[in-house]
Amino acid sequence: MDGMSLDELRAEIESIDQELVELIARRTYVAETVADVKRERDLPTTDERQEERVMERAGENAQRFGVDDNLVKATFRLLIELNKVEQRDNR
């Protein structure tokens, strides 16, 4: 990225931001499908062990990519909480 202009760098960030939103949308769709399965099987909305696994993976991936694990874990915690609210609202 050395030698890129400020405008080019900003365009790259814009592209990455779009990819992030697309990935969040994909994750949300799959989480909604999980919620449907839970509802059909009369399973609880919250699965603490699964949440722990997600958070462990988030921390491992943060370390692997050299990203602040607190930032990554906070992001995943927010996604998980939003999915749980959505699941509760749709029951």
N, C-alpha and C positions, 0 to 999 in steps of 0.2 A: 504494500500500500504506500510505500515510500514513493514520493514523486507525484502522488495524486493531489489534485487541487482540492480546495475546501468544498467546492460545489460537488465534485466527484465523490468525496468522502461522505457528504450529506446524502447524496443519492444512494450510496451503498447502505447507509443507515436506514434510509426510507425503505429500501428493498428488504432488508433484514426485518424491519418492523412489520412489514406486510407478511413475511414468512412466519413470524411469531404469532400474529393474529390468526393466520391460517391454521397453525398447529394447535393453538388454543381452541379454535372452532372444532377441529378434528377430535381433540381430547374431550371436549364438552359433549360432542355427539356420542362418543363411545361411553362416556360416563352416564349419559341419559339412557343408553341401551342397558347398561349395568343396572340402573335404577328400575327399568322395566322388568328385568329378570328378577330382581329382588322383590318387587311388588307381586309378580306372578307366583313366586315361591314363598311369599309371606316371610321374607327375611328382613332383619333389622336394617335400618338405613345406615347405621354406623357399624363399621368393622375396624376396630382399633388396631388389630394385628396387621390388617392390610394397609392402614394409614401409616403404621410404623415402617412397613416394608417400602412404601412409596418414599417416605422421608429419608430412609437409609440410602435408597438408590439415588435420590436427589443429591444428598451429600457426597456420595461416591462420584457421581457424574460431575459435580462442581469441582471436586479435587482433580479429577482426570483432565478437565479442561482449564484448570487454573482460574476458576471463578470463585468469588467469595461465597462460601457455603451458606452463610447466614442469609444472603440475598436470595440464593436459589431456594433454600428451605422456606423462606418467608413467601416466596412466589407460589411454591407448591402448597403451602398451608392455606393460602388464600384460595387457590383453585379447588382444593379439597372442601373447604368450608362453603364455598359458593355452590359446589355440586351437592353437598348435603342439604343446604337450604332448598335448592331446587327439588331434590328428592322428597323432602318433607312436604313441600308445598303441593306436590303432585300426588300425594297419597290420599 
